[in-house]
Amino acid sequence: MEIFKTPKITPDAPPASSAGDEYVWMKLVPRLLSPGTLSVIHLLLREGKELRLREIAASVDLSGDHARYHCEAMERRGVLEVVQLHPRPEGDGDEPSYFFPKPPQASPLPSPSAPAASA
């Protein structure tokens, strides 16, 4: 079976210049992430600080449930983390603040002159 006139879904070839970040953000990311997820990521990158769930929802024009869905999905995948829980004034649980996790710190290597620890 042959397929004719199949629309191409892959982006153009990556640029030969050093504009790799622009290529990733302008061509690849919008094809890989949903618009809601992408808008949450852009917001947190732009703000550069943790934001409460309701702030995220209002800033990217999503419902609270929709914003919660995207943030929890990214949290499960390790893209976001809950930085703090804030008591809700209505008394119905806590509201999370989300931000990107800190990259893991490499453990320092012991100095050659330090004695080896015995177990």
trRosetta pair geometry for C-beta under 8 A, 3 or more apart (Angstrom, degrees):
i j d omega theta_ij theta_ji phi_ij phi_ji
3 6 5.0 43 136 -51 116 122
9 31 7.6 140 169 -155 85 129
11 23 7.9 143 129 -175 149 90
11 27 4.0 83 -140 175 157 119
11 28 6.4 -93 -2 -71 148 63
11 31 6.8 -143 -46 -14 105 153
12 27 7.1 -98 39 -131 79 147
14 20 6.9 22 -174 -118 123 77
14 23 5.3 79 -140 169 82 161
15 19 5.2 2 73 61 147 105
15 20 7.4 -144 59 -77 94 50
15 22 8.0 2 21 75 140 105
15 23 5.6 -156 11 -69 98 131
19 22 4.4 -35 175 39 95 121
19 23 6.0 107 116 -27 83 93
20 23 5.5 -55 -149 35 34 114
20 24 6.3 34 155 -21 68 103
21 24 5.7 -53 -149 34 33 111
21 25 6.2 17 159 -7 68 110
22 25 6.1 -62 -142 46 28 100
22 26 5.5 7 167 -3 68 120
23 26 6.4 -64 -127 48 19 97
23 27 5.4 -25 -174 24 62 121
23 28 7.0 50 138 -9 71 103
24 27 7.2 -61 -108 52 9 82
24 28 5.0 -41 -148 41 50 123
24 29 6.1 62 152 -31 69 99
25 28 7.7 -5 -38 50 13 83
25 29 5.3 -8 -131 15 40 135
26 29 7.8 59 3 35 15 98
26 30 7.5 -17 -179 0 26 118
27 30 7.4 -102 178 36 10 99
27 31 7.1 -11 156 -5 53 119
28 31 6.0 -78 -160 41 32 106
28 32 6.0 11 159 -11 74 118
29 32 5.8 -70 -141 43 31 104
29 33 5.7 -13 178 15 73 115
29 38 6.4 123 147 -118 104 115
30 33 6.9 -67 -118 53 23 83
30 35 7.9 26 -145 -90 83 68
30 38 6.4 40 -103 -107 61 164
33 37 4.6 -121 -178 89 107 119
33 38 4.5 132 105 -59 124 92
33 41 7.4 -21 168 6 167 140
34 37 4.7 90 56 10 84 104
34 38 6.8 -155 88 -5 41 90
34 70 7.4 -128 73 -110 121 110
35 38 5.7 -58 -142 42 30 112
35 39 6.2 31 159 -22 66 107
36 39 5.9 -55 -146 34 28 108
36 40 6.6 28 155 -18 63 104
36 60 7.3 110 -147 136 62 134
36 62 5.8 85 -137 -98 107 139
36 66 6.1 -111 -137 161 149 106
36 67 7.6 -143 -174 -94 112 49
36 69 7.9 22 125 81 149 104
36 70 4.8 -139 130 -72 109 143
37 40 5.9 -56 -153 34 32 110
37 41 6.5 29 152 -16 65 106
37 70 5.0 -165 -86 -150 66 113
37 73 7.3 -70 -98 82 117 125
37 74 6.6 147 -142 -61 101 115
38 41 5.7 -54 -148 37 33 111
38 42 6.2 33 155 -18 66 107
39 42 5.7 -51 -143 38 33 112
39 43 6.3 38 155 -23 64 105
39 60 4.1 126 137 -152 121 127
39 62 7.5 154 84 -37 135 118
40 43 5.7 -54 -149 34 30 113
40 44 6.5 23 158 -13 64 107
40 56 5.9 31 -128 -170 94 120
40 60 6.0 -76 -73 -22 58 166
40 67 7.0 139 -90 -144 121 80
40 70 5.3 165 -14 126 150 134
40 71 6.5 -154 -160 -73 155 77
40 74 7.2 -151 100 -11 139 153
40 80 8.0 -47 140 -60 125 145
41 44 6.1 -60 -148 40 29 105
41 45 6.2 28 155 -17 65 109
41 74 7.8 178 -69 -117 93 154
41 79 7.7 -56 -95 165 109 127
42 45 5.8 -58 -146 39 29 111
42 46 6.1 29 157 -20 66 110
43 46 5.8 -59 -146 38 27 110
43 47 6.1 14 161 -9 66 112
43 51 7.1 -52 135 17 114 160
43 56 6.3 136 100 -135 151 76
43 59 5.3 112 -138 115 138 131
43 60 5.5 -93 -45 -59 141 110
44 47 6.0 -56 -135 44 30 104
44 48 7.8 123 166 -57 52 19
44 51 6.6 -132 -98 12 81 115
44 56 7.8 -4 -59 -110 93 109
44 80 7.6 -164 -60 -107 172 111
44 98 7.1 -74 -94 110 137 95
44 99 6.2 164 -157 -127 123 60
44 100 6.5 138 140 -30 135 91
45 48 7.2 20 178 -69 29 61
47 51 6.1 53 89 -52 165 121
49 99 6.8 -68 165 -100 30 133
50 83 4.3 -91 -109 44 147 155
50 84 6.7 94 139 17 159 102
50 97 4.3 61 157 153 118 115
50 98 6.4 168 -150 78 82 25
50 99 3.9 -81 -90 -37 75 120
51 55 4.4 -123 -178 89 102 124
51 56 5.1 127 110 -58 123 84
51 59 7.4 -46 -176 8 157 145
51 97 6.2 178 90 -152 18 83
51 98 6.5 -25 62 55 70 75
51 99 7.4 119 11 -71 63 82
52 55 4.6 93 58 4 80 105
52 56 7.1 -145 95 -7 42 85
52 86 6.3 -38 -112 24 120 141
52 95 5.5 33 -163 135 108 120
52 96 7.4 151 -145 96 59 37
52 97 5.0 -48 -84 -93 53 80
53 56 5.7 -54 -151 34 33 112
53 57 6.4 33 153 -19 66 106
53 64 6.9 69 138 -152 107 84
53 67 5.9 140 -174 117 81 120
53 68 6.0 32 -162 -84 134 78
53 71 6.4 -120 -116 23 94 164
53 95 5.5 -132 30 -171 108 92
53 96 5.6 67 -39 63 112 75
53 97 7.5 -122 -26 -89 65 34
53 98 7.0 78 -78 -10 69 107
54 57 5.5 -49 -144 36 36 114
54 58 6.2 32 158 -15 67 106
54 64 6.3 -15 -104 -110 73 105
54 67 8.0 135 -100 77 26 153
54 95 6.5 -28 -11 -159 102 143
55 58 6.0 -57 -144 41 29 106
55 59 6.0 25 159 -19 65 114
56 59 6.0 -63 -144 39 25 108
56 60 6.3 -11 171 11 64 112
56 62 7.6 -22 128 48 80 117
56 67 5.0 146 104 -166 105 132
56 71 6.7 91 96 -64 165 130
56 98 6.8 8 -50 42 148 119
57 60 7.0 -79 -144 50 19 85
57 62 5.0 -102 -142 76 68 83
57 63 6.5 -37 -158 134 120 17
57 64 4.9 -17 -104 -93 169 51
57 66 7.3 119 -127 66 99 84
57 67 3.7 -114 -83 -13 85 153
57 68 7.9 -6 -70 -30 120 70
58 61 7.6 21 -173 -75 28 39
60 67 7.1 135 59 -101 115 108
62 66 4.3 -127 179 91 107 117
62 67 4.5 136 94 -57 126 86
62 70 7.4 -38 179 8 171 133
63 66 4.4 91 53 7 84 104
63 67 6.9 -153 87 -5 41 85
64 67 5.9 -56 -146 38 29 108
64 68 6.2 32 154 -21 65 107
65 68 5.6 -53 -146 36 31 114
65 69 6.4 38 153 -25 64 102
66 69 5.6 -48 -151 29 32 116
66 70 6.8 26 154 -13 63 104
67 70 6.0 -57 -151 39 33 107
67 71 6.1 26 156 -14 68 111
68 71 5.9 -60 -141 43 28 107
68 72 5.9 24 162 -16 66 112
69 72 6.2 -61 -144 40 21 105
69 73 6.3 21 158 -19 61 110
70 73 5.8 -57 -147 36 28 111
70 74 6.4 21 157 -13 64 108
71 74 5.9 -58 -147 40 30 106
71 75 6.2 35 152 -24 65 106
71 80 5.9 -73 -157 81 72 159
71 96 7.4 170 137 88 141 126
71 98 5.1 -125 -151 -60 122 161
72 75 5.3 -50 -144 34 34 115
72 76 6.5 39 155 -22 65 100
73 76 5.9 -50 -152 31 31 112
73 77 6.7 15 153 -5 62 110
74 77 5.8 -63 -148 46 35 104
74 79 3.9 -76 -171 68 92 118
74 80 4.3 58 114 8 112 107
74 98 7.9 77 82 -169 120 141
75 78 7.7 49 -177 -67 30 20
75 79 7.3 -84 -64 55 25 73
75 80 5.0 -57 -75 80 67 90
75 81 6.3 112 -131 -104 88 34
75 82 6.5 27 -125 -33 139 82
75 98 7.2 -105 -70 -124 107 115
78 81 7.9 5 -149 -64 47 90
78 101 6.6 -51 -175 10 73 143
79 100 7.2 -59 164 -121 56 78
80 98 4.7 8 178 -172 130 114
80 99 6.8 151 -151 83 84 13
80 100 6.3 -71 -109 -93 56 43
80 101 7.3 142 -169 -27 17 80
81 98 7.1 153 74 -147 31 68
81 99 6.8 -30 58 69 77 61
81 100 7.4 51 15 170 87 17
81 101 4.4 83 -17 -76 128 89
82 85 6.7 24 167 -62 123 82
82 96 4.4 -72 -131 -152 108 124
82 97 7.0 103 -162 64 63 50
82 98 6.3 -47 -99 -93 48 66
83 96 7.8 117 36 -180 60 82
83 97 4.8 -58 58 97 100 99
83 98 6.7 144 -1 -127 94 14
83 99 5.0 29 -43 22 134 105
84 96 7.4 148 82 -155 43 54
84 97 4.6 13 53 36 87 120
85 94 3.8 25 177 157 109 143
85 95 7.1 142 -161 66 60 35
85 96 5.7 -33 -101 -96 69 61
85 97 7.7 -145 -74 10 25 78
86 94 6.1 141 64 -165 33 83
86 95 4.8 -30 65 62 94 91
86 96 7.7 171 17 -89 79 12
86 97 6.7 72 -18 -33 109 100
87 91 7.8 4 176 -107 99 43
87 94 5.8 -52 -91 -106 41 77
87 95 7.8 14 110 15 6 82
88 91 6.5 -103 87 -9 88 14
88 92 5.6 -39 75 54 141 66
88 93 6.0 34 9 73 123 57
88 94 6.6 -172 -19 -118 84 22
88 95 5.2 104 -74 -30 91 102
102 105 8.0 -2 133 -39 113 88
110 114 4.8 -112 178 64 102 134
110 116 7.8 112 114 -103 162 58
111 114 4.7 103 60 -15 83 103
